[in-house]
Amino acid sequence: MGQTTGRTTGKVTCDMAVSLDGYTAGPNQSLDKPFGEGEDGRLTRWMIEEAEANAEVIEGITDAGAFIMGRNMFSPGRGDWDLDWTGWWGDEPPYHAPVFVLTHHPRETVTMRGGTTFTFVTEGIEEALVRARAAAGGRNVAIAGGAHTVNQYLAAGLIDELRLHVAPVVLGAGERLLEGVGDLALEPVSVAGIGSVAHLTYRVTR
């Protein structure tokens, strides 16, 4: 199990859509291509074209009391903030809960419709987790991505449950999951194949 960084009751979970060769996004992510070149929505197509069959899984991805994400997932920009940018998701993001964004550049909290708030954390992954646990009120905390952020939390032993949604796609390059995470032990919890995606859930140990 993960370390007890200010732990109350909920687990730290992570859901990631991933290609067969281990990538969560293609290379050269940008405003026009938020998932990188060559991805073209293929990793998450099942969430749209097979949404009804995968409804329970999709609902579970955003079922947490708080979320943590890297700046690369929140914004295409680097360096100083474009204060007009409030995320990829429009006026009402799907989280409906506090979201803590890892960054090196301070920014005031952004409040969105539907209960989502984006709070920007400059003190690192453990501080973000402490704050997310407090905000979650005993519910699960979800590490939302991207791959670099997830890998940091895995390497630190701070994720309890890893849920991979494997699409029949080979990207060949990009943002690779499970890179530099050390000697993880992944204990299978469940395996389900629904339509064109395989849902694999693991308990993370060392």
LINWOFEN-V907884 format. One line per field, one symbol per residue. ss: DSSP state (2 for helix, 1 for strand, 0 for the rest). phi: phi as a letter, one per 30 degrees, with the letter a starting at -180 (. if undefined). psi: psi as a letter, one per 30 degrees, with the letter a starting at -180 (. if undefined). A space follows every 10 residues. Layout:
ss: ???
phi: ???
psi: ???
This chain:
ss: 0000000000 0111111100 0011100000 0000000000 0000222220 0000222222 2000011111 2222000000 0000000000 0000000111 1100000001 1022201111 1000222222 2222220000 1111102222 2222200000 1111111000 0000110000 0000111111 1111001111 111110
phi: .ddcdidcbd dccacbdbdd cjccaddhda edbdcididh iddceddcdb dddceddddd dccbdabbbd ddddbddbid dddddbjdci dbdddhadbc cdacbdadec ccdijdbccc cccjddddde ddddddijdd ccddkdedde ddddddiccc bccccccdbc ciakccdici ciddcccdca bbcbicbccc cbdcbb
psi: llliihkcel ljlkkkkklf ggkflllhkl efifglkfeh gffgeffefh eeegeeeeef egilfllkll efeekfllbl kjffkglfga filfehlkkk kklfjlklkk kllggkkjkk kfgleeeeee eeeeffhfll kkjfaaeeee eeeeefhgke kkjkjjkikj eflbjklgkg faikkjjkel kkjjbgkkjk kkkkl.
